[in-house]
Structure formats: C-alpha cells, structure tokens
Amino acid sequence: MASAIPSLVIAGSILAMVTVPVASQTALEVIRISTTSNGFDAPARGWNSFGIQANPDASPSFTFDQAGVITQCDVLSTNAGLKASGYVYCSLDSGWSVGGNGDDFGRIIPDPSKFDIPALADHLHSQGLMLGVYVVPGAFIADEAKTILGTNVTIGSVCSGDNGLARCNFNYSLPEVQQWHNSVVDQFASWGVDFIKLDFITPGSPASGVNLPLDLSGEVIAYHQAIAQSDRQIRLDISWKLDRSEQFFDIWETNADSMRTDQDINNGGAATFVSWGTVQRAIDNYRQYITTVSSFDTTLTIYPDMDNLFVGNAASVSGITDHQRQTIMTHWVGAAANLIIGSDLADLDDFGLYLLTNAAALEVADFTEDFPIQPRNPGTGAQSAQQLQAWIAGPSSTGEAVVIIANYGPDEGQGGFGTSVPGVQVVTITWEDLGIQGSFGVFDVWAGEDLGAEDTELEVQLEEGQSVLYHLNRSNLV
C-alpha cells in the first residue's frame, strides 16, 4: 500500500556530510501555538471544493452543486477512517452565492440554482460534519441603494468604488459597516455555517487582475467582531499570501484562526491537481512565515493555511509521485496547517487514505497543533532554504519532539534554495543542529517502526522529493 520507506542509517555508519563545531550552532527557541481568537485549539480538517472546481479534468464527474458536494462530503462521514480522523469541515469555495447582488439588505445569498444552504447545513450536521462558505471583501456595487439591516443607512453611503470583484470598498471607520458584517454573519449562523474562508485580503493577495485597496485588514476585524457577537462559534480563515510584518500579523492572529501563507497551489485548468515545483514554493513560504512571525513572539494564536491537501488521489491524478504525496502530508502535519483535502473524495486510492488517516501521523498532528515545526539546516542549525533540509517541532517539557528530514530534489524554480543536486542523497542532522541534547527514542511514523534510542544524530538516504517523519520521545526509552 505505502511507497518504499527509507531506512534509518545507524549513526556513524556513513560519514556526516557536514561537521560543524557546537559553538557555531543557532540556539533553538521552541515555538508554541495557543488558543485562537475565535476559541479553537487545533487547525481545521475537512474538504474544500476549489481544487475540483478549478481542475475539472482531474474530476470530470463532479458538479459544483448541492448534489455534487453532498456526494463528496458524505465520504467524510461514511469512510470510517476519515470520520475517526476528524475531517469534518465541508467547505464551499467561490461560486456558491449569487454573483451580482445580495438580498433586500445587501446580504450574501446562495445561488438557488445550485444550493439550498440551510438544507445543506442540516444534512451535513446530521452526518456529524460542518459547513464552510467562501466570501470576498465588500458589498455588491449593485446593492449600493439598499439599506443595511437595522439602520436607515444605505450601503452606498459607507461603501464606494470598485475593487474588481463587483464589490465596493467599505469605510471601516463607520459603525454601519460593522452592522452590515453583523447582519451577514448572523444570517450565516442562522443557516448553520461553521467556517468562513475570507479571500483577497490585503496586504498580501497579489493583484490577479482586480483592483484591491492596499489595506483590507479592516475586513478581517469586521468579520471577527461579527462572529464574536453572533450566537455561533465559526472559524475564520483568511487568504492569501498575507503580509507577515509585525504590524499586520498582529491583526491577523488576533482576529482570525488561520491564514494563508502562499497562493493557490493547484494546477488551474489542468488534468492533474498539483505540480512539485509549486509544492516546493509552498513549503518555502511556510519556512519564511514561521521564521518571520516567531521572531515577534514564539507563542502564536493562529494556524497556518498552506492551501489544500492534494494527496488523496493516485499519482496520475494528483500530479506528483507517492514520495511527494507523503512529503506534502508530512509537512502539512508538521506545520500544524489546516488539513483541508482538495482531492476528489469519490476517487481516493489506498495510499491516499493511508496518508490521510494514519494514526501515528495524526498523533504527530495532535502534538504539532501546540508545537509547529521550524527549519534547522543540517550542519548549522540555521533556518535558510535548503534542498536537503531538516525541521523540528518542540521539544515539549516532557521531552516529546518531531523531526522531519527531506530531500526536496532539484529546485524547480520556486523552492528558494536554488540547488539542483540529483538522485539519492544522504542527509545527516545532528542533535547540535536541531538544538537538542540527551537521549530520545525515535519512531519512524510512516514506516511504523521503533528505531530505538539515539543521542547524537539521525542519518537517512532520501530520493528526490522524499522525506521522513520521526516522532521523538523520552518516555519510550528502554
């Protein structure tokens, strides 16, 4: 079922590639994640429709409507492995709502030819699942003459211009703007919505042919406050490739539950979901994100969103090898990223299910939701982009930690490391590189193998695109 798993090379049997004096190592500062602004203690798990909307040739039987979504999301509840693994969110992406106008108060409404949102929510909730919806900033320009619910103020008096998405730009200093957001979220809550994906937020969100204001952080604040005043706990995910400066990161983490660290990673319009060069970019964007934001504070209150997980379908549909699929899952789990599947749930293969439901990997995810990974370069313990890379999460006060070792293969143009070393590589990471000391029991997660105690280094042979996931623990020492 699984691809060939690399075996750990006993320390000392192969010479380390780089030897550096301990004094040159960078000290390890453990990074934590605590409860988010909307009260969540773990990243979201579930499914999102964008991948199969944007790549219809990869899933030709799918239709983006109520029946098509139910067919996909029912897999989350009927597949025992997925259900037990906590994949509960069923998230609709762009296209679920009427595209040109809202209701009599300018609130977002479903496209009735595709969706009955309250009925969909009822169905999902009856299956133990939760509903997510997609929104973009602003009210519809066509609704500027309409009055905001509970006021005598028109939308056009507090929202003007054109952001390129058929929406006007709010003046966030006016109280009626918050009332509009409250009315939208209150209606979402009445329908049974559990998750909001708020897209096209700036600073961040490259132009993509639209005309976004330079600062839409007020939209994030307004949605957060609207959620807080509603009678429902709702996750808020914001995107995409958001500004990581301290000024704006403080806004993101005090108002949202997860934030996109990169842009879309899917192959838009192609017959396969994703390309390895794009995954290299996504991993490096997470590296940039975690090294930047942890310099402000090592206790964060937001989870990263590395975009959808395209690991569930066969390599011919996913567009990447099984080694690469496993490397994606390893890094998303290690980063405490949202585990939102983008694959066709009606066409999962055995290896995809193995990756998504592996109990040992999800035990790692339970740890990294508190202790996300950070890069530790083999040989120096630094945090730069490298083709042969290592990461560590923790250690906790009890000596639990997670280590990832990877060979990303030659840089395909966006990996950040710029090297093109081909073939199988030996990667060595010492305890000094990782910033830890003492003896740890080492468990190879994907191999399901206890490798015994180690107190010096880990060394492994990896093919291009391959990685290993090790769970370290002092308590499992003999």
C-alpha positions in Angstrom: 0.0 0.0 0.0 2.7 2.5 1.0 5.6 3.6 -1.1 9.1 2.3 -0.1 10.0 3.8 3.2 13.7 4.9 3.7 15.5 3.1 6.5 17.4 5.0 9.2 21.2 4.7 8.8 22.8 3.9 12.1 24.7 7.0 13.2 28.4 6.6 12.4 28.0 4.0 9.6 28.1 6.7 7.0 30.1 9.9 7.4 28.1 13.0 8.1 28.0 15.4 5.1 29.0 18.4 7.2 30.6 18.7 10.6 30.3 22.0 12.4 31.6 22.9 15.9 28.8 23.1 18.5 29.7 26.7 19.2 28.5 27.7 15.7 25.0 26.3 16.1 22.0 28.6 16.4 20.1 28.2 19.7 16.7 26.6 19.4 13.7 28.7 20.6 10.6 26.4 20.9 7.6 27.8 19.1 4.1 27.3 20.6 0.6 27.8 19.3 -2.2 28.5 21.8 -6.0 29.1 21.5 -7.0 31.2 18.5 -9.1 34.4 18.7 -12.3 32.5 17.9 -11.6 29.8 20.5 -10.0 27.0 18.5 -7.2 24.8 19.8 -6.4 22.8 16.6 -6.3 23.5 12.9 -9.3 22.6 10.7 -9.6 19.2 9.0 -12.0 18.5 6.2 -12.5 19.1 2.4 -12.8 22.2 0.1 -14.3 22.3 -3.3 -11.8 24.7 -5.0 -9.4 22.1 -6.4 -12.0 20.1 -8.3 -13.8 23.3 -9.4 -10.6 24.7 -10.8 -9.3 21.4 -12.3 -12.5 19.8 -13.8 -10.5 17.4 -16.0 -9.0 15.9 -12.8 -12.5 15.1 -11.6 -14.8 15.0 -14.6 -17.8 13.5 -12.8 -18.0 16.4 -10.2 -20.6 19.1 -10.5 -20.5 22.1 -8.2 -24.0 22.0 -6.8 -25.8 20.6 -3.8 -25.8 17.0 -5.1 -22.2 17.1 -6.1 -21.0 18.5 -2.8 -23.0 16.0 -0.8 -21.5 13.2 -2.8 -18.1 14.4 -1.9 -18.7 15.3 1.7 -20.7 12.2 2.6 -17.4 10.3 2.1 -16.1 12.2 5.2 -18.8 10.6 7.3 -19.2 7.2 5.7 -15.5 6.4 5.5 -14.6 5.1 8.9 -11.0 6.2 8.7 -11.8 9.7 7.7 -14.6 10.1 10.2 -12.4 8.8 13.1 -9.6 11.1 11.9 -11.6 14.3 12.4 -12.1 15.5 8.8 -15.4 17.3 9.5 -15.5 20.5 7.5 -17.2 20.6 4.1 -16.2 23.9 2.6 -17.8 25.5 -0.5 -15.5 27.8 -2.5 -16.3 30.6 -4.9 -19.5 30.2 -6.9 -21.9 29.1 -4.2 -23.6 32.5 -3.9 -25.4 34.8 -6.3 -22.6 36.7 -8.1 -24.1 40.2 -8.7 -26.3 41.1 -5.8 -27.5 40.2 -2.3 -30.9 40.2 -0.7 -33.0 43.2 0.2 -30.4 44.3 2.8 -27.4 43.5 0.6 -26.5 40.3 2.4 -24.8 37.4 0.6 -27.3 34.8 -0.6 -27.0 31.4 -2.2 -27.4 30.8 -5.9 -30.8 28.9 -5.8 -30.0 27.0 -9.0 -27.1 25.3 -7.2 -27.5 25.4 -3.4 -30.0 25.5 -0.6 -27.6 26.4 2.2 -29.8 25.7 5.3 -30.7 22.3 3.9 -27.1 21.5 3.1 -26.1 22.5 6.6 -28.8 20.4 8.1 -27.6 17.4 6.0 -24.0 17.8 7.0 -24.8 18.4 10.7 -26.9 15.2 10.7 -23.7 13.4 9.5 -21.5 15.0 12.2 -20.0 17.4 9.6 -19.7 21.2 9.4 -20.3 23.7 6.7 -17.9 26.3 5.3 -18.5 29.1 2.8 -16.4 31.4 0.8 -16.6 35.2 0.8 -14.6 38.2 -0.6 -14.4 41.8 0.8 -17.0 44.4 0.3 -20.7 44.6 -0.6 -22.1 44.3 -4.1 -21.9 47.5 -6.1 -25.4 46.7 -7.4 -26.7 46.9 -3.8 -25.4 50.4 -3.0 -29.0 51.7 -2.9 -30.1 49.1 -0.4 -30.4 49.8 3.3 -28.2 48.0 5.9 -30.4 45.8 8.2 -31.4 47.6 11.4 -30.4 51.0 10.1 -31.6 53.7 7.7 -28.1 53.9 6.1 -27.6 52.8 2.5 -24.7 50.6 1.6 -23.5 53.2 -1.0 -23.0 55.8 1.7 -20.5 53.7 3.5 -19.1 51.7 0.6 -17.8 53.1 -2.7 -15.6 52.4 -5.7 -14.9 49.1 -7.4 -12.4 46.5 -6.1 -12.6 44.5 -9.3 -14.8 41.8 -7.7 -18.1 43.5 -8.4 -17.9 44.8 -4.8 -17.4 48.3 -3.4 -14.9 49.3 -0.7 -16.1 49.8 2.8 -15.1 52.8 5.1 -14.3 50.7 8.1 -14.4 53.6 10.5 -18.2 53.9 10.2 -20.3 51.8 12.7 -22.8 50.9 10.0 -20.1 48.9 8.2 -19.8 46.6 11.3 -23.6 46.3 11.3 -23.6 45.1 7.7 -21.0 42.4 8.6 -23.0 41.5 11.7 -26.1 41.0 9.5 -24.2 38.8 7.1 -22.7 36.6 9.8 -26.0 36.4 11.7 -27.6 35.1 8.6 -24.8 32.6 8.1 -25.2 31.5 11.7 -29.0 31.0 11.2 -28.2 28.8 8.2 -25.7 26.7 10.2 -22.4 27.9 8.8 -19.4 26.8 10.8 -16.4 28.1 8.7 -15.8 31.3 6.7 -13.0 31.5 4.1 -12.3 35.2 3.6 -10.3 35.7 0.4 -8.5 38.5 -1.4 -7.3 40.2 1.8 -4.5 42.8 1.6 -1.7 43.5 2.3 -0.9 40.3 0.5 -3.2 38.8 -2.2 -1.3 39.7 -5.4 -3.5 41.7 -7.8 -4.7 38.9 -10.1 -6.4 41.4 -12.4 -8.5 43.0 -9.7 -8.2 46.4 -8.0 -8.0 45.7 -4.3 -7.3 48.5 -1.8 -3.8 48.3 -0.3 -5.1 47.6 3.2 -8.2 45.4 3.8 -7.3 44.4 7.3 -10.5 46.1 8.5 -12.4 43.4 6.7 -10.8 40.8 8.9 -11.5 42.8 12.0 -15.1 43.3 11.0 -15.7 39.6 10.3 -14.1 38.6 13.6 -16.3 41.1 15.5 -19.4 39.9 13.7 -18.5 36.3 14.6 -18.0 37.3 18.3 -21.4 38.9 18.5 -23.2 36.0 16.8 -24.6 33.0 18.7 -22.4 30.5 16.8 -18.7 29.5 17.0 -17.4 30.0 13.5 -13.8 29.6 12.2 -12.3 32.4 10.2 -9.7 31.5 7.6 -8.1 34.5 5.7 -6.1 34.4 2.5 -3.9 34.7 0.5 -0.1 35.1 0.9 -0.8 37.6 3.6 1.7 40.2 4.8 4.0 38.8 7.5 5.2 42.1 9.0 4.6 42.5 12.7 2.0 45.3 12.2 -0.3 43.2 10.2 0.5 39.8 11.7 -0.8 41.1 15.0 -4.1 41.9 13.2 -4.3 38.5 11.6 -3.6 36.5 14.7 -5.9 38.5 17.0 -8.9 38.2 14.6 -8.6 35.0 12.5 -8.0 31.3 13.2 -5.8 30.5 10.2 -4.0 32.5 7.5 -2.8 31.5 4.0 1.0 31.6 3.8 1.0 31.1 0.0 -1.2 31.5 -3.0 -3.2 28.6 -4.7 -1.0 25.6 -5.2 -3.3 23.7 -7.6 -2.7 23.4 -11.4 -5.6 25.6 -12.5 -7.4 24.1 -15.5 -5.1 21.0 -15.8 -5.9 17.3 -15.7 -3.8 16.9 -12.5 -4.1 18.7 -9.3 -0.6 19.9 -8.4 3.0 20.2 -9.5 6.0 19.5 -7.4 7.7 22.9 -8.1 4.6 24.6 -6.7 4.8 22.4 -3.6 8.4 23.4 -3.2 7.2 27.0 -3.2 4.5 26.4 -0.6 7.0 24.7 1.8 9.4 27.6 1.4 6.6 30.1 2.0 5.8 28.3 5.3 9.5 28.5 6.1 9.5 32.2 5.5 6.3 32.6 7.5 7.4 30.7 10.6 10.8 32.2 10.8 9.4 35.7 10.5 6.5 35.6 12.8 8.3 33.6 15.5 10.8 36.5 15.7 8.0 38.6 17.1 6.7 36.1 19.5 7.2 32.3 20.0 3.7 31.8 21.3 1.3 32.3 18.3 -2.5 32.3 18.3 -3.2 31.5 14.7 -2.6 28.4 12.5 -1.0 28.5 9.0 -3.1 27.6 5.9 -0.7 26.1 3.3 -3.6 25.6 0.9 -5.5 22.4 0.2 -4.1 18.9 0.6 -3.8 17.2 -2.8 -2.7 13.8 -1.6 -5.8 11.7 -1.8 -5.8 10.5 -5.4 -3.5 8.3 -7.4 -0.2 9.9 -8.6 -1.7 10.1 -12.1 -4.4 12.4 -10.9 -2.6 14.1 -8.1 0.2 15.0 -10.5 3.0 14.1 -8.1 4.8 10.8 -7.0 3.8 8.8 -4.0 7.0 10.0 -2.3 6.0 13.6 -2.9 2.4 13.0 -1.8 3.9 11.7 1.5 6.2 14.7 1.8 3.2 17.0 1.4 1.3 15.3 4.2 4.4 15.2 6.4 4.9 19.0 6.1 1.3 20.0 6.4 1.0 17.8 9.6 4.3 19.2 10.9 3.4 22.8 10.3 0.0 22.5 12.2 -1.6 23.6 8.9 -5.2 23.2 8.1 -5.7 19.6 6.8 -8.3 20.6 4.2 -8.4 18.0 1.5 -8.6 19.3 -2.1 -8.7 15.8 -3.7 -11.6 14.1 -5.3 -13.1 12.2 -2.3 -15.0 9.9 -4.6 -11.7 8.6 -6.1 -9.4 8.1 -3.1 -6.8 5.4 -3.5 -5.4 3.2 -0.8 -2.2 5.2 -0.4 -4.2 8.5 -0.2 -6.3 7.0 2.6 -3.2 5.7 4.3 -1.7 9.2 4.3 -4.9 11.0 5.5 -5.8 8.5 8.2 -2.5 7.1 9.5 -2.9 7.1 13.3 0.7 7.7 14.1 0.8 10.7 11.7 -2.3 12.2 13.3 -0.8 11.6 16.7 2.1 13.9 15.5 -0.6 16.4 14.3 -2.0 16.4 17.9 1.5 17.4 19.1 2.3 20.0 16.4 -1.0 21.8 16.9 0.8 23.0 20.1 4.4 22.9 18.7 4.7 23.6 15.0 7.9 22.8 13.0 10.6 25.2 12.3 13.6 24.7 9.9 17.0 23.6 11.2 19.6 23.4 8.5 21.8 20.2 8.5 25.3 21.2 9.5 24.5 24.7 11.0 21.1 24.7 12.7 20.3 27.8 10.7 16.9 28.5 9.0 17.6 29.2 5.4 16.1 27.4 2.4 17.9 24.2 1.5 17.4 21.3 -0.8 18.5 18.9 2.0 16.5 20.2 4.9 15.5 19.3 8.5 12.8 20.6 10.7 11.9 20.3 14.4 8.8 20.7 16.5 9.2 21.1 20.2 10.6 19.6 22.3 8.0 19.8 25.0 8.7 20.0 28.7 8.4 16.2 28.8 10.8 15.6 26.0 8.5 15.0 23.1 9.5 16.3 19.7 9.0 15.8 16.0 11.8 15.8 13.4 11.4 15.9 9.6 14.3 15.3 7.2 13.7 16.0 3.5 15.4 15.9 0.1 13.2 18.3 -2.0 15.1 17.4 -5.2 16.4 20.0 -7.6 14.8 23.4 -7.3 12.1 23.7 -10.0 12.2 27.5 -9.9 10.3 28.5 -6.8 11.8 26.4 -4.0 14.0 29.2 -2.6 17.1 27.1 -2.3 18.4 27.2 -5.9 20.4 24.0 -5.9 19.9 21.0 -8.3 21.6 18.0 -6.7 20.2 15.0 -8.4 19.5 11.5 -7.2 19.5 9.8 -3.8 21.2 11.8 -1.1 22.4 11.1 2.4 21.1 13.7 4.8 22.5 14.0 8.3 21.1 16.1 11.1 22.9 16.2 14.5 21.4 16.9 17.9 23.5 20.1 17.8 21.9 21.1 14.5 18.5 20.5 16.0 19.3 22.4 19.2 18.5 19.5 21.5 20.5 17.2 23.7 20.2 13.9 25.6 18.7 10.6 24.5 15.4 10.2 22.7 13.5 7.2 21.5 12.9 7.5 17.8 9.8 6.3 16.0 9.6 6.3 12.2 6.0 7.4 11.7 5.3 6.3 8.1 7.3 3.0 8.5 5.5 2.3 11.8 8.9 1.3 13.2 10.5 1.9 16.5 14.2 2.7 15.8 15.4 2.7 19.4 17.3 5.3 21.3 19.5 8.0 19.7 21.5 10.8 21.4 23.8 12.1 18.6 22.3 12.3 15.1 19.9 11.0 12.5 21.1 10.0 9.1 18.9 8.8 6.2 19.1 8.2 2.5 16.4 10.0 0.5 15.3 10.1 -3.1 14.3 13.3 -4.8 11.0 14.6 -3.2 11.2 12.1 -0.3 11.2 12.8 3.4 10.9 11.1 6.7 8.8 11.9 9.8 10.2 11.0 13.2 8.4 11.2 16.5 10.9 11.6 19.4 10.0 10.9 23.0 12.0 10.4 26.1 9.2 8.3 27.6 9.6 5.4 25.1 13.3 4.8 26.1 14.1 1.3 27.3 
